[in-house]
């Protein structure tokens, strides 16, 4: 994952909007719920259909900057810093995907979005899986990138290795608005995920309750999750689609050549133009 982290960091930190890119109205705020303060942004027309985009662990909403100009003219794009990430706080100093999902619901209630489309990468995708299984009526359509129903040993080993790598703090510092203390806290919380036995832990019957059309995106060189787990999600979620990126890593959508293509694919998918097999 460290290679994945560094690639995505370079793209996010150096990315600038191309000439002629859309400039959409921006609103932002901080909402206190569940013992934390959650920072959110909305990009686009408030009357447009809401599209929530969730980043991965250790990152922030800034990873979506390359995508916002492509999507905000069609959707009201909502970005959220997960608890303890970016400009959101986390006094509990612990993290779970289940708690993150409760934060998502709280913010979307605050913004008056009872039903919404959603995209999540890695930890953001796992948080959205909780929302989709616990409150399926909230999700109109769902895209999961680098997700899995549970943490295999491969993922646990990678988490431990990354948490112990001295370069990880350098990566997380790029997204931590409160400096080294925040980055160090995130590394500790990340390391603790390797010992989690029940989060994530989605069974096929639980996944079968997801009613939204769901696109599952996976790199075939994902450092955390083998392709077989993406297939398991695909087999378990009733109205699902599967896209495998050849030579793709854990977050394959941040490659420079992927942004325009995947933005168009999101608009097509969320527009309801994909068809199920007979």
TIROVO-192103 format. One record per atom (N, C-alpha, C): residue in three letters; x, y, z. Coordinates in pm, whole numbers, plus 50000, padded with zeros to 5 digits. Layout:
N
AlaXYZ;...
//
This chain:
278
Unk500824987950000;Unk500005000050000;Unk500855012650000;Unk502105011950052;Unk502895024150060;Unk503105030049921;Unk503345021249821;Unk503485026349685;Unk502185032849640;Unk501075026449673;Unk499765032149640;Unk499595045649707;Unk499935046549836;Unk499815059049911;Unk500625070049845;Unk501875067149809;Unk502745077449756;Unk502255082249620;Unk501755072749537;Unk501245076549407;Unk500045085749422;Unk499075081649507;Unk497885089849524;Unk498235103349586;Unk499215103449676;Unk499605116049739;Unk500175125649635;Unk501045120649546;Unk501615129249444;Unk500505134949356;Unk499545126449319;Unk498465131049234;Unk497625141649302;Unk497305139449430;Unk496455148949502;Unk497205161849531;Unk498445160649575;Unk499185172549617;Unk499605181349500;Unk499825175349381;Unk500305182949268;Unk499225185949166;Unk498055180049185;Unk496985181549087;Unk496485195949084;Unk496275200948962;Unk495595213748943;Unk494525211748838;Unk493435219048851;Unk492325217448757;Unk492775221048616;Unk492405212748516;Unk492765215948379;Unk492045228348331;Unk492625234748229;Unk491995246648173;Unk490595243348126;Unk489645251948157;Unk488265249748115;Unk487475240748208;Unk488105236048317;Unk487385227348411;Unk486265235148479;Unk485205227848514;Unk484045234148576;Unk484405240048712;Unk483835251448743;Unk483965257448875;Unk482575258148935;Unk482325250349037;Unk480995249249096;Unk480935256349230;Unk479755261049270;Unk479615267249402;Unk480045257549512;Unk480685262849615;Unk481175254649725;Unk480585259449856;Unk480095250149936;Unk479635252950071;Unk480365243250164;Unk480645247450286;Unk481355238650378;Unk480915241450521;Unk481225232150608;Unk480885234050748;Unk481425222850834;Unk481195223950963;Unk481585213751059;Unk480355210151142;Unk480095197251151;Unk478895192751222;Unk479325183651337;Unk478855186651456;Unk479195178651573;Unk478165167551592;Unk478665155251595;Unk477795143551614;Unk478645132051663;Unk478045123351741;Unk478725111151788;Unk480045113951859;Unk480125125551924;Unk481315128952001;Unk482475134451921;Unk482265137251791;Unk483335142551706;Unk482805154451627;Unk483705162051567;Unk483345172851477;Unk483715168451336;Unk482735168551246;Unk482895163051111;Unk482895174351009;Unk483985175150931;Unk484085185650830;Unk483545180450698;Unk482685188650636;Unk482065184950508;Unk482145196450409;Unk482025192950282;Unk481925202850175;Unk480885198150074;Unk480195207750014;Unk479285204949902;Unk479755213049782;Unk479845206549666;Unk480265212949542;Unk479165211049439;Unk478585222049391;Unk477565221049288;Unk476255227249330;Unk475245224749250;Unk473905230149273;Unk473245222349385;Unk472815229049494;Unk472155221849604;Unk470905214449561;Unk470315218649449;Unk469105212049401;Unk469415199349321;Unk470675197249286;Unk471055185249210;Unk471075172949301;Unk471045161349240;Unk471075148849316;Unk472365147949397;Unk472285144249525;Unk473495143549609;Unk474365131349578;Unk475655133549571;Unk476645122949550;Unk477725124249656;Unk477765114749748;Unk478755114749856;Unk479995107149812;Unk481175112949838;Unk482435106449802;Unk483305105349927;Unk483665092849962;Unk484395090050086;Unk485815085250055;Unk486775091550122;Unk488185088350104;Unk488595075950184;Unk489845071650166;Unk490385060250238;Unk491055064050368;Unk491425054050448;Unk492055056550577;Unk493395063450557;Unk493655073450641;Unk494915080850636;Unk494905092450539;Unk493855093450459;Unk493765104150359;Unk492785114850406;Unk492265122450313;Unk491235132450343;Unk490405134450218;Unk489415143150228;Unk488565145750112;Unk489335151149993;Unk490555156150015;Unk491325161949905;Unk491665152049795;Unk491595138949825;Unk491885129149719;Unk490905130049603;Unk489735136049629;Unk488705136849525;Unk488825149449440;Unk489805157949465;Unk489925170449390;Unk489955168449238;Unk490665158149187;Unk490645156349041;Unk489275153048985;Unk488395147549070;Unk487095143049022;Unk485995153649032;Unk486125162749127;Unk485035172249153;Unk484635180249029;Unk485595186048952;Unk485165193848835;Unk484395185548732;Unk484675172648724;Unk483995164048629;Unk482585160248672;Unk482325161048802;Unk481065155848855;Unk480115166648907;Unk480655178348946;Unk479825188049018;Unk478825195248929;Unk478965194248797;Unk477955200148710;Unk476755191048692;Unk476925178348728;Unk475825168648718;Unk475215165748854;Unk476065165448959;Unk475615161949093;Unk476015172649194;Unk475335172549306;Unk475765180149422;Unk476755171249496;Unk478045173549472;Unk479095164749523;Unk479375168149669;Unk479265158149756;Unk479475160049899;Unk480735152549940;Unk481655159750002;Unk482895153950051;Unk482885154450203;Unk483415144150265;Unk483415143250412;Unk484755137950460;Unk485395144950552;Unk486585139650618;Unk486135129850726;Unk486585117450717;Unk486235107750820;Unk486755112250956;Unk486165107051062;Unk486555110951198;Unk488065109651216;Unk488665120251269;Unk490105120351293;Unk490945123551172;Unk490325124551054;Unk491045127050930;Unk490825141550884;Unk491805146850810;Unk491635160150755;Unk491275170250862;Unk490125176850844;Unk489695186950939;Unk488615181851034;Unk488375168751036;Unk487455162951134;Unk488245158651257;Unk487595158951371;Unk488255155251497;Unk487845141351542;Unk488565136251638;Unk488225123151696;Unk488825122051836;Unk488185128351936;Unk488705127952073;Unk488765113852131;Unk487995104552076;Unk487985090852128;Unk489315083752102;Unk490055088351998;Unk491345082351960;Unk491225067751919;Unk490015063651884;Unk489795050351829;Unk489015051951699;Unk489105041851612;Unk488415042651484;Unk487805029051451;Unk486575029451400;Unk485965017451344;Unk485155021651223;Unk485005012651128;Unk484225015551009;Unk482745016851045;Unk482335009751146;Unk480935010851192;Unk480665024851245;Unk481575030151329;Unk481405043651381;Unk481455053951268;Unk482325051651171;Unk482425060551056;Unk481105060850979;Unk480455049350968;Unk479165048950898;Unk478105056950971;Unk478155056851103;Unk477205064751181;Unk477445079651160;Unk478715083351142;Unk479045097351111;Unk478455101250975;Unk478565092350878;Unk478025095050745;Unk476535097950752;Unk475815089250822;Unk474365090950834;Unk474045104150903;Unk474795107451008;Unk474545119851082;Unk474735132150993;Unk475825132450915;Unk476075143850829;Unk475045144850717;Unk474685133450658;Unk473695133850550;Unk472325137850603;Unk472005134350726;Unk470775139350788;Unk470865154450808;Unk472005158850856;Unk472215173150880;Unk472055181250751;Unk472515175450639;Unk472435182350510;Unk471125179650437;Unk470225172250504;Unk468895169550451;Unk468935161250322;Unk469745150550327;Unk469815141350215;Unk469405127350264;Unk468105124450266;Unk467665111350315;Unk468065099850224;Unk468325102950097;Unk468705092550001;Unk469765098349909;Unk470815090649880;Unk471935096249805;Unk472715085349734;Unk473445089349632;Unk474425080749566;Unk475735082049644;Unk476595071749634;Unk477815072249713;Unk478945064649645;Unk480165070149662;Unk481405063749616;Unk482345063049736;Unk482975051749756;Unk483945050549864;Unk485175042749821;Unk486325047249869;Unk487595040349844;Unk488105034249974;Unk488475021549971;Unk489125014950084;Unk488315016750212;Unk488865023750312;Unk488135025750438;Unk486815032850419;Unk486755042150323;Unk485495048850294;Unk484475039250237;Unk484935029750156;Unk484045019550100;Unk483525010250209;Unk484385006650303;Unk483954997850412;Unk482935004950501;Unk483125018050522;Unk482145025750599;Unk480795025750527;Unk480825027550395;Unk479585027850318;Unk478915014250314;Unk479675003450323;Unk479064990250331;Unk478204988850456;Unk478654994950566;Unk477824994950687;Unk476535002650663;Unk476635014350599;Unk475425022150572;Unk474475014250484;Unk475005007850380;Unk474175000850283;Unk473514988450340;Unk474164981950439;Unk473574970050498;Unk472664973150616;Unk472964983950688;Unk472164987350806;Unk470954996050771;Unk471125004650672;Unk470025013450629;Unk469985013650477;Unk469625002550415;Unk469705001550268;Unk468875011850193;Unk467815016750254;Unk466965026550186;Unk467675039850165;Unk468765042350238;Unk469475055150225;Unk470285055950095;Unk470725044650043;Unk471655044449931;Unk470905041949800;Unk470985051449710;Unk470325050149580;Unk471175042049482;Unk472475044149485;Unk473425036649404;Unk474785037649472;Unk475625027349454;Unk476835026249535;Unk478015021649449;Unk479175027849472;Unk480415023549408;Unk481435020749518;Unk481975008749519;Unk482945004349619;Unk484275001649550;Unk485335008449593;Unk486655007049533;Unk487625001849638;Unk488254990549612;Unk489194984949708;Unk488534980849837;Unk487424973449826;Unk486674969049944;Unk486684953849953;Unk486254948750068;Unk486184934350089;Unk485204931650202;Unk484634919650209;Unk483694916650318;Unk484364914950453;Unk485664911950454;Unk486394910250580;Unk487874912650552;Unk488674913550658;Unk490104915650644;Unk490824902150640;Unk491344898050526;Unk492114885650520;Unk493484887550585;Unk494204876550603;Unk495524877450664;Unk496444886350582;Unk496304885850451;Unk497104894450362;Unk496944909150400;Unk495714913350426;Unk495464927350463;Unk496044930450601;Unk495874921450695;Unk496384923850830;Unk497904925150829;Unk498564916750749;Unk500014917550740;Unk500454930850679;Unk499734935450576;Unk500084948050513;Unk499864959850608;Unk498754959450683;Unk498474970150778;Unk499594971150880;Unk500004959850935;Unk501074959951035;Unk502384965250976;Unk502684961150853;Unk503934965550790;Unk503914980550763;Unk502794985550716;Unk502684999850686;Unk502755008050814;Unk502065003650918;Unk502065010951045;Unk503475011651105;Unk504285001451078;Unk505645001051133;Unk506655008351044;Unk506265012050924;Unk507165018450829;Unk507335033250866;Unk508555037550884;Unk508815051350927;Unk508375061650824;Unk508215057450697;Unk507795066850593;Unk506285069350594;Unk505525061050667;Unk504085062650667;Unk503665075950726;Unk504345080450829;Unk503985093350890;Unk504165104650790;Unk505155103550702;Unk505375113850601;Unk504175114650508;Unk503665103050469;Unk502485102750383;Unk501275108650455;Unk501005104050576;Unk499795108650646;Unk499875123350684;Unk501095128350700;Unk501275142450734;Unk500735151450622;Unk500735146550498;Unk500245154550386;Unk498755157750400;Unk498025149150468;Unk496575150850481;Unk496165155550620;Unk497075154950717;Unk496745158250856;Unk496845173250877;Unk495715179750896;Unk495715194350913;Unk496255198551048;Unk496305189351143;Unk496795192651277;Unk498205187451303;Unk498905183851198;Unk500305180651210;Unk500625166551257;Unk501835165051315;Unk502355151951348;Unk501525144551453;Unk500935151951546;Unk500125145351649;Unk498945138151585;Unk498305144551491;Unk497185138351422;Unk497665126551338;Unk498755128351265;Unk499285117651181;Unk499665105451265;Unk500305107751378;Unk500705096651466;Unk499495089351523;Unk498455097051560;Unk497235090851612;Unk496595082051507;Unk496585086551382;Unk495995078551274;Unk496785065651251;Unk498105066551262;Unk498915054451244;Unk498585044251353;Unk498425048851477;Unk498055039751586;Unk496695033351562;Unk495745041351517;Unk494415036051488;Unk494445026351370;Unk495275029451271;Unk495435020751156;Unk496015007351200;Unk497035007651283;Unk497644995251331;Unk496634986651406;Unk495744993151482;Unk494744985651560;Unk493764978151472;Unk493574982951348;Unk492634976151258;Unk493084961851227;Unk494394959451234;Unk494914946051203;Unk494414935651301;Unk493984939851419;Unk493514930451521;Unk491994929651528;Unk491304937451447;Unk489844937451450;Unk489294924151399;Unk488354918451471;Unk487784905551430;Unk486354906851380;Unk485724918351403;Unk484314919451365;Unk483984931951284;Unk484984939151238;Unk484714951151160;Unk485914954051070;Unk485764950750938;Unk484564945850873;Unk484384930850889;Unk483134926650886;Unk482804912450890;Unk481404910750832;Unk481304912350702;Unk480014911750634;Unk479774897650579;Unk478654892050615;Unk478284878750566;Unk477504879950435;Unk477454869250355;Unk476644869750233;Unk475184873450258;Unk474524868350365;Unk473144872750390;Unk473034887650419;Unk474014893250491;Unk474004907750515;Unk474174915450384;Unk475114911250303;Unk475354918050176;Unk474164916850083;Unk473414906050097;Unk472244904050011;Unk471134913850041;Unk471214920950155;Unk470194930750188;Unk470414944150117;Unk471564945750052;Unk471844958249981;Unk470954958949857;Unk470124968949852;Unk469154969949743;Unk469644978849630;Unk470644987049653;Unk471104996649553;Unk471934989749445;Unk471834994349321;Unk472804990049220;Unk474214993249271;Unk475114983749261;Unk476434985149322;Unk477524981349223;Unk478454990549203;Unk479624987949120;Unk480814985149210;Unk481444973649191;Unk482604969549270;Unk483844970949182;Unk484814978649229;Unk486014981649151;Unk487224976149225;Unk488074968949154;Unk489204962349219;Unk490404962349127;Unk491574965149181;Unk492814963249106;Unk493274948849120;Unk493764942849013;Unk494174928849023;Unk495524927149093;Unk496144938549130;Unk497384938149209;Unk497164944949345;Unk495934944749394;Unk495594950649523;Unk496464944349632;Unk497154952949709;Unk498074948049811;Unk497354942549934;Unk496084946049949;Unk495324942150067;Unk494374930450040;Unk493624931649933;Unk492534922249909;Unk492714914749776;Unk492734901649779;Unk492794894149654;Unk491494895849575;Unk491584893949445;Unk490424895749356;Unk489264886949399;Unk489564875549460;Unk488494866449501;Unk487504873049597;Unk487974882549678;Unk487064889149771;Unk486154899049700;Unk486654905349594;Unk485784913849513;Unk484714905449445;Unk485104893749399;Unk484124884549338;Unk483084880249441;Unk483534878049565;Unk482584874349671;Unk481564885449694;Unk482014897949695;Unk481064909049705;Unk480094908849588;Unk480634906849469;Unk479824906749347;Unk478774895649352;Unk479154884049401;Unk478214872849408;Unk477164874849518;Unk477504882549621;Unk476614883949737;Unk475644895549725;Unk476034906249658;Unk475184918249644;Unk474304916249521;Unk472984916149536;Unk472084912049427;Unk472264919549295;Unk472194932649297;Unk472244940549174;Unk473614947049163;Unk474634938849132;Unk476004943849135;Unk476724941649003;Unk477784949448986;Unk478634949048868;Unk480074948748917;Unk480954942848837;Unk482344941348879;Unk483274946448770;Unk484194955448809;Unk485224960048717;Unk486584957548779;Unk487414949948707;Unk488774947048752;Unk489754955148667;Unk490624962748735;Unk491654970448666;Unk492894961748647;Unk493274958548523;Unk494524951148501;Unk495714959148551;Unk496584952448625;Unk497774958748682;Unk497414970148777;Unk496204969748833;Unk495744980248923;Unk496054977149067;Unk496334987649146;Unk496654985749287;Unk495404987549372;Unk495594990749499;Unk494464991649592;Unk493525003149560;Unk494055013749502;Unk493245025449467;Unk493505029049320;Unk493055020849227;Unk493455022449087;Unk492855034549017;Unk491885041149077;Unk491205052249010;Unk491965065349017;Unk493095065849088;Unk493855078249099;Unk494965079348996;Unk495155069148914;Unk496125070248807;Unk495715081748714;Unk496665089748664;Unk496295101448581;Unk495395097948464;Unk495635086348402;Unk494825082648286;Unk493445077348324;Unk493215075048453;Unk491955069048496;Unk490875079248527;Unk491255091748559;Unk490295101348613;Unk489175104448514;Unk489515108048391;Unk488485111548293;Unk487595099448263;Unk488225087848245;Unk487465075748214;Unk486535071848328;Unk487045072148450;Unk486225067648563;Unk485155077948595;Unk485435090748576;Unk484395101048596;Unk483225098548502;Unk483535095848376;Unk482475093148278;Unk481705080448315;Unk482445070548366;Unk481785058148405;Unk480855060248525;Unk481275068548619;Unk480415071548733;Unk479125078348689;Unk479245088148601;Unk478055095248553;Unk477125085648481;Unk477685076748400;Unk476885066948327;Unk476215057148423;Unk476975052248519;Unk476445042548615;Unk475365048848703;Unk475675060248761;Unk474705066948848;Unk473495072148772;Unk473655073848640;Unk472515078148560;Unk471545066948529;Unk471865054848575;Unk470965043448558;Unk471015037248420;Unk472125039248348;Unk472205034348210;Unk472755020248199;Unk473215014648309;Unk473745001148304;Unk472584991348316;Unk472734979948250;Unk471674970048248;Unk472134956948312;Unk471224950748382;Unk471524937648440;Unk471414926948332;Unk472184916248353;Unk472094904948261;Unk470724898548275;Unk470164893748164;Unk468834887448173;Unk468884874648254;
//
